[in-house]
Amino acid sequence: MRKKDKIAIVGGGIGGTAILEFLLKLQSVEVCYVCDIDADAPAILLAKENHIQCGTGGNCNKVLGDLNADLIFEVTNDA
């Protein structure tokens, strides 16, 4: 059996929520982390409901480095 790809999402607003909702429907991937500066961002709340590790504020970069994710979606408003 093929291992599931581990995916992290940075950004918990509209874009992050849409991606998370889509990925939760797939059995071939595992969303392993969602982070946003706002602890009440919609994707953070959805991730918590689905028992996915979350981060808020400035701790995202350290955790992302430790996760060894296969793919990171960056969907913030920062350019």
N, C-alpha and C positions, 0 to 999 in steps of 0.2 A: 504494500500500500504506500502510495506517495505521501510524503509529509506535507502538512498544511503550510502554506506561506504565512509568515507572521507579518502583520501590517500594523503600522502606527499612524495615527492621525493627529496633526498639529493644527488646531483651529476648531473651535466648537460651535461656530455660528451656523448659518444656513448651509454653507458648502460642506462643512465637516459633518453636519447632521445628515445631509443627503447621502454622502459617501458612506457613513456608518450604517444608515438604514439599508442601503444596497448591499453592503458587505455582510451584514448580519443574515441575509437571505442565502448566502453562498456557503456551501459545506466544504469547499476546497481551500478556504482561508480562515485564519484566526486573527481577529483584531486583538492585539495584545496591549494597546495603550492609546489613550486619547488625552490630549492636553490643551489647555486654553488658559489665558490670563484671568478669565472670569469663572469662578467656581460654580456659578449658576448657568453657564452656557448650555444651550439645549443638548449638544452632543455629549457634554460631561454628564448631564442627568440621565440621558439614554444609556450611556456606557455603564454608569453605576447600576442601573436597572438590570443590565445584562452581565453584571459581575466582571467588568473589564477594568483593568488598572487605569487610574486617572491621575493626572497631575495638573496643578494650577500654579499660576505665577511664574517665577523664574527657575523652577526646578526641572523644566522640560528637557533642556539640553543634556544634563547629566544622565537622566533616566534613559533618554533616547540612545545615548552612547552605550549604556549597559544592556539594552534589550537585544541587540543583534537582530533587529527587524530586517526582513527581506525587502520591504518597501515602506516608504514614509510618504504619506500625502500631506503636503503643506498647503493649507487652505486658509491662511490668515489674510488680513488686509495689508500686511507688511510687504513691501516690495524690495 
